[in-house]
Amino acid sequence: MEAFNKNIDALEEKTKVFIQKWKEIQSENQQLIERNKRLEEEKGQHINKLNKVEVKQQPTKSELNANLSKIQEALDQYIERLDACIELLNIELNGK
């Protein structure tokens, strides 16, 4: 009978330890859930900031048109120079 009581006492002690650990894990789990929520919110805020920065960095249509105009002007100048070079070469080759 004494051995039975010792086994019951040991089982009771192990049950108390189990319940204590279970409560600790529940508490830690709740803290992790809350932390995860905060991190998700922060992530969303960072994504919003990045999206705003990306939108601001994209050139407008007028900026694109201005850049295209500058490129077109530069190309026209190069074409004029090439035409002049070709004309000079033709003059040299034809002896004029």
Summary of the structure (lengths in Angstrom):
residues: 96
radius of gyration: 40.0
end to end distance: 130.7
largest distance: 130.7
contacts: 177
relative contact order: 0.04
helix: 94%
strand: 0%
